[in-house]
Amino acid sequence: MKPLVLIPSGEADADFTYASGFPVEAGLYIRFAEGDDVLIASPLEIDRARSQSKAARKLGFVEAGYVDHGEYASWPRLAARMLREKGIAEARVSPRLQAAYLEELRSAGVEVEIDRDLFRAERRHKSSAEAGFIQAAQRAAEAAVTEVVRQLARAEVKDGVLWLEDQPLTSERLYARAQLRLGELGFSCPDMIVAGSPECAMPHFRGEGPIRAGAPVIIDIFPSGRGSHYYGDLTRTVVVGEVPDEIRRVHTAVLQALDAGIESIRAGVAGRDVHHAVCQVLVDRGYGSTTKGYEGPEGGPKMNHSTGHGVGLDVHEEPSLRGPNEDPLLEGDVVTVEPGLYLLGLGGVRIEDTGMVTSNGFANFTSLTRSLDPKDYL
């Protein structure tokens, strides 16, 4: 197999982290052959690299012969030189590699192959240690969601808007409380969703401004461990005040779809089949989706996204639980199940659990209540 050259696209580059065991913003990893790999890091990072990386050799700039050729040329030229010293003129790279690095590698005489399946199988199957990291992240997510809901439960309603401590309760304030709780536990989630209505009808709307009473609030928190770098993923929807009948019906349908999705999961089942099981429940309850054959009635709430995705060093990775995916789930996959229904002007409801695929089912890593009532989280 061709040698592997990895240059990170930032500290969150999951392929680099998986290969080297060391997340870093700038560096170089080369695997010449099994058991013969090297990590090169700056003077700023080399001591941390030596204590954390699983590479056979860890070299600083001076030892490696690093020369500063500018922002995008330095690492590729060093990689090309180190390959040439071993009589090697070709290498595989990650599909994450930035285009400028790719061009520089080729300009330096390296015949480059983009390995589109790099670590796909290895990263899908979670070891017991990796599963533990994800479970820890899921517990942190539960703590953060609970913190948000506690704030919501304490709020008073004034003119249809929630107030807490003599000022409007906003998405921003709730975000700050959730981040504080995550930080205390050793996790972070800069892009979490704490979105009130009606804007939460847009599934990836992050949240902004005052929270309205009597309408759904979607809380979607997907923290990564500051030490492990593995993610969890959790979504709950709550309503403060009187729950509209339509939202209660939507929530019941989503909850039943979640249960149906979880019940359909086991090793060997296609991701598509899990998605279709979820969509069928939504249609049976009078709603629909954007998946062909499961559109449901016109004008009503619909699910406009996949049922779920893999979770690991990326919050979204293989496998996917969506319509076109015929690939079977494998024992050791960790996936989300997250049905939702949305309607512009009304808002949205989404519920999401994360767990592991087993030979006979789904080992759910999630234990938090799925209730619409904030008091049930206290």
VEXNUVO-771869 format. One line per 10 residues: number of its first residue (from 1); their letters; for each residue x, y, z of C-alpha. Coordinates in nm, 2 decimals, m for minus. Example, Ala and Ser with C-alpha at 12.3 -4.5 7.8 and 13.67 -1.06 7.14 Angstrom:
BEGIN
1) as) 1.23,m0.45,0.78; 1.37,m0.11,0.71
//
This chain:
BEGIN
1) mkplvlipsg) 0.00,0.00,0.00; 0.12,0.35,m0.08; 0.25,0.56,0.21; 0.01,0.80,0.37; 0.07,1.17,0.40; m0.16,1.38,0.63; m0.14,1.76,0.67; m0.42,1.88,0.90; m0.68,2.13,0.79; m0.71,2.26,1.15
11) eadadftyas) m0.72,2.11,1.49; m1.05,1.94,1.42; m0.91,1.73,1.14; m1.05,1.39,1.24; m0.84,1.18,1.00; m0.52,1.34,1.13; m0.63,1.29,1.49; m0.73,0.92,1.42; m0.40,0.84,1.25; m0.16,1.02,1.49
21) gfpveaglyi) m0.36,1.03,1.81; m0.27,1.40,1.83; m0.50,1.68,1.73; m0.30,1.99,1.61; m0.36,2.29,1.39; m0.04,2.25,1.19; 0.19,1.96,1.15; 0.28,1.66,0.93; 0.21,1.29,0.96; 0.36,1.02,0.73
31) rfaegddvli) 0.30,0.65,0.75; 0.57,0.49,0.53; 0.45,0.14,0.62; 0.27,m0.04,0.90; 0.47,0.04,1.22; 0.68,0.30,1.05; 0.53,0.64,1.09; 0.64,0.98,1.20; 0.48,1.30,1.33; 0.64,1.63,1.29
41) aspleidrar) 0.53,1.92,1.51; 0.64,2.28,1.58; 0.85,2.37,1.89; 0.52,2.50,2.04; 0.37,2.15,2.01; 0.64,1.89,2.01; 0.64,1.82,2.39; 0.27,1.77,2.38; 0.31,1.55,2.07; 0.56,1.33,2.24
51) sqskaarklg) 0.33,1.27,2.54; 0.01,1.22,2.33; 0.08,1.09,1.98; 0.08,0.72,1.90; 0.32,0.76,1.61; 0.64,0.56,1.63; 0.86,0.87,1.60; 0.79,1.23,1.70; 1.02,1.49,1.55; 1.05,1.86,1.61
61) fveagyvdhg) 1.12,2.11,1.33; 1.50,2.10,1.36; 1.52,1.72,1.37; 1.30,1.69,1.07; 1.48,1.96,0.86; 1.18,2.18,0.83; 1.23,2.49,0.61; 0.98,2.78,0.60; 0.87,2.81,0.24; 0.55,3.00,0.31
71) eyaswprlaa) 0.20,2.91,0.43; 0.11,2.62,0.20; 0.45,2.51,0.07; 0.64,2.42,0.38; 0.47,2.10,0.49; 0.43,1.95,0.14; 0.80,2.01,0.06; 0.91,1.85,0.38; 0.68,1.55,0.31; 0.82,1.52,m0.04
81) rmlrekgiae) 1.18,1.53,0.09; 1.12,1.27,0.35; 0.96,1.04,0.10; 1.25,1.09,m0.15; 1.49,0.99,0.13; 1.33,0.65,0.14; 1.31,0.63,m0.24; 0.94,0.69,m0.25; 0.77,0.90,m0.51; 0.40,0.84,m0.44
91) arvsprlqaa) 0.16,0.87,m0.16; m0.20,0.86,m0.05; m0.37,1.17,0.11; m0.70,1.23,0.29; m0.99,1.38,0.09; m0.98,1.65,0.36; m0.64,1.78,0.23; m0.66,2.14,0.14; m0.63,2.21,m0.24; m0.32,2.43,m0.20
101) yleelrsagv) m0.13,2.15,m0.01; m0.23,1.90,m0.28; m0.10,2.12,m0.55; 0.23,2.17,m0.36; 0.28,1.80,m0.31; 0.24,1.74,m0.68; 0.46,2.03,m0.77; 0.73,1.87,m0.54; 0.72,1.56,m0.75; 0.49,1.34,m0.54
111) eveidrdlfr) 0.24,1.13,m0.73; m0.06,1.18,m0.52; m0.37,0.95,m0.48; m0.67,1.09,m0.29; m0.79,0.80,m0.07; m1.16,0.86,m0.06; m1.22,0.57,0.17; m0.94,0.66,0.41; m1.02,0.52,0.76; m1.39,0.48,0.66
121) aerrhkssae) m1.41,0.12,0.79; m1.18,0.17,1.08; m1.35,0.48,1.21; m1.70,0.33,1.18; m1.63,0.04,1.41; m1.60,0.19,1.76; m1.38,0.02,2.02; m1.49,m0.01,2.38; m1.27,0.29,2.46; m1.42,0.50,2.18
131) agfiqaaqra) m1.77,0.40,2.28; m1.68,0.51,2.63; m1.56,0.85,2.51; m1.89,0.90,2.31; m2.10,0.79,2.62; m1.91,1.05,2.83; m1.99,1.32,2.57; m2.35,1.21,2.57; m2.37,1.25,2.94; m2.22,1.60,2.91
141) aeaavtevvr) m2.49,1.68,2.65; m2.76,1.56,2.89; m2.62,1.78,3.16; m2.61,2.08,2.93; m2.96,2.02,2.80; m3.09,1.99,3.15; m2.92,2.32,3.24; m3.10,2.49,2.96; m3.43,2.34,3.05; m3.39,2.44,3.42
151) qlaraevkdg) m3.35,2.80,3.31; m3.66,2.77,3.09; m3.86,2.62,3.38; m3.77,2.91,3.61; m3.89,3.17,3.36; m4.20,3.38,3.39; m4.43,3.47,3.10; m4.47,3.84,3.01; m4.66,3.94,2.70; m4.59,3.61,2.54
161) vlwledqplt) m4.21,3.62,2.60; m4.01,3.44,2.87; m3.84,3.65,3.14; m3.58,3.55,3.39; m3.41,3.77,3.65; m3.59,4.09,3.53; m3.48,4.06,3.17; m3.60,3.86,2.86; m3.47,3.50,2.84; m3.29,3.48,2.51
171) serlyaraql) m3.12,3.20,2.31; m2.79,3.38,2.38; m2.83,3.36,2.76; m2.93,2.99,2.74; m2.63,2.92,2.51; m2.40,3.08,2.76; m2.54,2.86,3.05; m2.50,2.55,2.84; m2.14,2.63,2.74; m2.05,2.70,3.11
181) rlgelgfscp) m2.19,2.36,3.21; m2.01,2.18,2.93; m1.68,2.36,3.02; m1.71,2.25,3.38; m1.73,1.89,3.25; m1.44,1.92,3.00; m1.65,1.95,2.68; m1.74,2.22,2.43; m2.00,2.28,2.16; m1.96,2.62,1.99
191) dmivagspec) m2.23,2.56,1.73; m2.51,2.42,1.95; m2.87,2.50,1.88; m3.10,2.66,2.13; m3.38,2.79,1.90; m3.72,2.91,1.98; m4.03,2.94,1.76; m4.11,3.01,1.49; m3.75,3.01,1.37; m3.68,2.65,1.49
201) amphfrgegp) m3.88,2.54,1.18; m3.54,2.58,1.01; m3.36,2.27,1.15; m3.02,2.42,1.17; m3.12,2.77,1.29; m2.88,2.82,1.59; m3.11,3.04,1.79; m3.14,3.42,1.84; m3.33,3.66,2.06; m3.61,3.62,2.32
211) iragapviid) m3.78,3.28,2.37; m4.15,3.28,2.32; m4.39,3.11,2.56; m4.64,2.84,2.44; m4.41,2.74,2.15; m4.15,2.47,2.10; m3.78,2.53,2.18; m3.54,2.30,2.02; m3.22,2.22,2.21; m2.96,2.04,2.01
221) ifpsgrgshy) m2.62,1.99,2.18; m2.33,1.79,2.03; m2.03,1.83,2.25; m1.68,1.71,2.20; m1.44,1.61,2.47; m1.14,1.85,2.52; m0.93,1.54,2.59; m1.09,1.26,2.39; m1.21,1.48,2.09; m1.51,1.24,2.05
231) ygdltrtvvv) m1.86,1.38,2.01; m2.20,1.30,2.15; m2.53,1.43,2.00; m2.86,1.50,2.18; m3.17,1.69,2.09; m3.48,1.76,2.30; m3.78,1.99,2.24; m3.97,2.16,2.53; m4.25,2.41,2.56; m4.29,2.66,2.85
241) gevpdeirrv) m4.65,2.75,2.92; m4.96,2.61,2.76; m4.88,2.35,2.49; m5.08,2.40,2.16; m5.27,2.09,2.06; m5.09,2.08,1.73; m4.75,2.08,1.89; m4.85,1.81,2.13; m4.97,1.59,1.83; m4.65,1.67,1.64
251) htavlqalda) m4.44,1.57,1.95; m4.63,1.25,1.99; m4.57,1.16,1.62; m4.20,1.24,1.64; m4.16,1.04,1.96; m4.33,0.74,1.80; m4.11,0.77,1.49; m3.80,0.78,1.72; m3.91,0.46,1.89; m3.98,0.30,1.55
261) giesiragva) m3.64,0.40,1.42; m3.46,0.26,1.73; m3.66,m0.06,1.71; m3.56,m0.12,1.35; m3.18,m0.09,1.41; m2.95,m0.39,1.43; m2.64,m0.50,1.24; m2.73,m0.59,0.88; m3.02,m0.35,0.84; m2.97,m0.09,0.57
271) grdvhhavcq) m2.96,0.27,0.68; m3.24,0.34,0.42; m3.47,0.09,0.60; m3.43,0.27,0.93; m3.51,0.60,0.76; m3.82,0.45,0.59; m3.95,0.31,0.91; m3.93,0.66,1.07; m4.10,0.82,0.76; m4.38,0.56,0.76
281) vlvdrgygst) m4.47,0.64,1.12; m4.49,1.01,1.04; m4.71,0.95,0.74; m4.93,0.72,0.94; m4.98,1.00,1.19; m5.09,1.24,0.92; m4.76,1.41,0.85; m4.49,1.36,0.59; m4.13,1.40,0.48; m3.93,1.51,0.17
291) tkgyegpegg) m3.84,1.15,0.10; m4.00,1.01,m0.22; m4.30,0.79,m0.14; m4.34,0.94,0.21; m4.45,1.29,0.12; m4.77,1.29,0.32; m5.04,1.56,0.29; m4.96,1.90,0.14; m4.91,2.20,0.36; m4.85,2.02,0.69
301) pkmnhstghg) m4.54,1.96,0.90; m4.27,1.75,0.73; m3.93,1.60,0.81; m3.68,1.75,0.57; m3.36,1.57,0.67; m3.22,1.23,0.72; m3.31,1.01,1.02; m2.95,1.00,1.16; m2.58,0.98,1.11; m2.27,0.83,1.26
311) vgldvheeps) m2.09,1.00,1.55; m1.72,0.98,1.65; m1.43,1.21,1.59; m1.67,1.40,1.36; m2.02,1.48,1.48; m2.14,1.38,1.13; m1.97,1.07,0.99; m2.05,0.73,0.84; m2.29,0.56,0.83; m2.60,0.77,0.73
321) lrgpnedpll) m2.96,0.68,0.80; m3.12,0.82,0.49; m3.33,0.73,0.19; m3.06,0.64,m0.07; m2.83,0.45,0.16; m2.85,0.08,0.10; m2.53,0.00,0.30; m2.60,m0.23,0.60; m2.54,m0.11,0.95; m2.24,m0.28,1.12
331) egdvvtvepg) m2.19,m0.39,1.47; m1.99,m0.12,1.64; m2.14,0.17,1.45; m2.25,0.46,1.67; m2.54,0.65,1.52; m2.81,0.91,1.60; m3.18,0.87,1.55; m3.34,1.21,1.52; m3.68,1.24,1.36; m3.83,1.59,1.34
341) lyllglggvr) m4.13,1.77,1.20; m4.12,2.14,1.09; m4.36,2.39,0.95; m4.27,2.75,0.87; m4.47,2.99,1.09; m4.54,2.72,1.35; m4.19,2.59,1.45; m4.04,2.25,1.48; m4.01,1.95,1.70; m3.70,1.72,1.70
351) iedtgmvtsn) m3.60,1.44,1.94; m3.26,1.27,1.91; m3.08,0.99,2.09; m2.74,0.84,2.02; m2.63,0.48,2.07; m2.44,0.18,1.93; m2.55,m0.07,1.67; m2.53,m0.43,1.80; m2.60,m0.77,1.65; m2.95,m0.77,1.80
361) gfanftsltr) m3.05,m0.41,1.84; m2.95,m0.06,1.95; m2.76,0.01,2.28; m2.89,0.36,2.36; m2.63,0.59,2.52; m2.91,0.83,2.61; m3.12,0.83,2.92; m3.27,1.18,2.94; m3.65,1.22,2.94; m3.80,1.31,2.61
371) sldpkdyl) m4.09,1.52,2.76; m4.22,1.84,2.63; m4.27,1.96,2.99; m3.96,2.14,3.13; m4.06,2.03,3.49; m3.99,1.67,3.39; m3.62,1.75,3.35; m3.58,1.88,3.70
//
